Amino acid sequence: MIFSGVEGESARNVIQYLLDTEEPVLEEVQKRMRKSCSIIKFANAQERKEKEEELYKAFAGAKFSPLQKFELKSAYQRIDHTAKQIQDYESMMQETLEPFKSQLELLESIPGISHLSAKQILGEIGP
């Protein structure tokens, strides 16, 4: 049973709980997992329940060493910092391209050209 990534909401909630807790409790792990978390596609509800039970058992007694806690916290800080930088760049790009809104809309009217592609084209060749 695997989360789709460590930056997802459920995985992050569970990992944060494990970082903050000395003796994890399975019920607490379960509370932190969203029902819609993408941990695997299941054939039916019974299979999902069985797989979730395996996941909860995997967390039983899960403990991070001080070094592992430090590394995980550092990794999340880098992820958060990078996400913030991306947001800042997107805001700056939005402001910069505002005067070219009509050109962007025209480019996006071409089949197969997404909003991002239109921005890239405009950035490469200009208005």
N, C-alpha and C positions, 0 to 999 in steps of 0.2 A: 504494500500500500504506500503510495508516494503522493505527496502534494505536487501540484503543477510547478511550484517554485517557492522559494523561501520568502519572497517578497509579497506573496498573496496574503489576503486578510486572515484566513484561517490559520495558515502555517505560521504567520507572524504572531498571531495571538497565542498559539500553543507554545511556540518557542519562547516568547516573552514570559509566559507563565512558568515554563521550565527554568528560565534564567532567574526568576524571582523566587522560586520555591525550592526548598531543600528536599522535601518529601512530596513529590507529585501525587495527586489523587486522580484516579481515572475519571470520576464524575466531573471534576474541574476541567480536565482536558476536554471532555465532551462538551461542556458549556461553551468553550472557546472556539469550537468548530462550527462553522455555518453549515446548515443542512445542504446548501447548494455548493459547498466547496468542491472543487474538481480534483478529487483524489483518484478517481478511476471511473470509467463508465461501467455500470453494472447491468446485468441481464434482467434482474428483478429486485424487489425490495428485500427478499430473503438473502440474496447474495450481498447486497449492500450492508445489511445488518451484520453478516458474518465477517465481512472485510473490515467494517468499522470496529468490531470486537477485537480483531487481530491488531488493528492500529492502537486501540486503547491499551491492550496488553503490552505492546511494544514500548509504551510510555511508562509502564509500571516500573518504578524504581529508577527511572531515567534521571541521571544526575550529570551535570556538567562540572568539569574541573575548573578551578579558577582561570587557568589559561584558556580553556574552551569558552568560558563566559566572556573573557576579555576579547577574544577573537570574534565571537558572534556579535557582541555589542559594537565592536569596531566595524565589522562588515555592514551592520545596519546603519551606522552613522554614515558610511560611504554611500550606501544606497540612497539614504535620505538626502544627503548633500547633492548627489548627482540628479536626483529627481527635482530638487529645488532649482538647480542650474538649468535643467531642461525647461522648467516652467518659466524661468527668467528669460531664457532665449526665445521661447515661444511668444511671450509678451512683447519683447523687443521687436521680434519679427512682425507681429500683428500691427504694432504702431508704425513701423517702417513701411509696411505695405499698404497701409490705409489709403494713401493717395492713389493707389493703383487698383482700387477695388473693382472698377469696371473692367480693367484688363484681366484681372483674376477670374471674374465671372465669365468673361468671354472664353478664356482658356478652358475653364471647367465645363463649358458647354460642348467641348469636343469629347466624343465618346472615348472612354478609357483614361481620361485625364482627371485625376483626383485633385482635391484641394491642395494637398501637399505637392503633387506633381506640378500643378500650376504655379505654386510658389517657387519651386525649383527652376522651372523654365523662365519665369520672370527674373529670378535672381541671376541666371546664366546669361540671358540675351537682352535683358532690360525690357522696358515697356515698348 
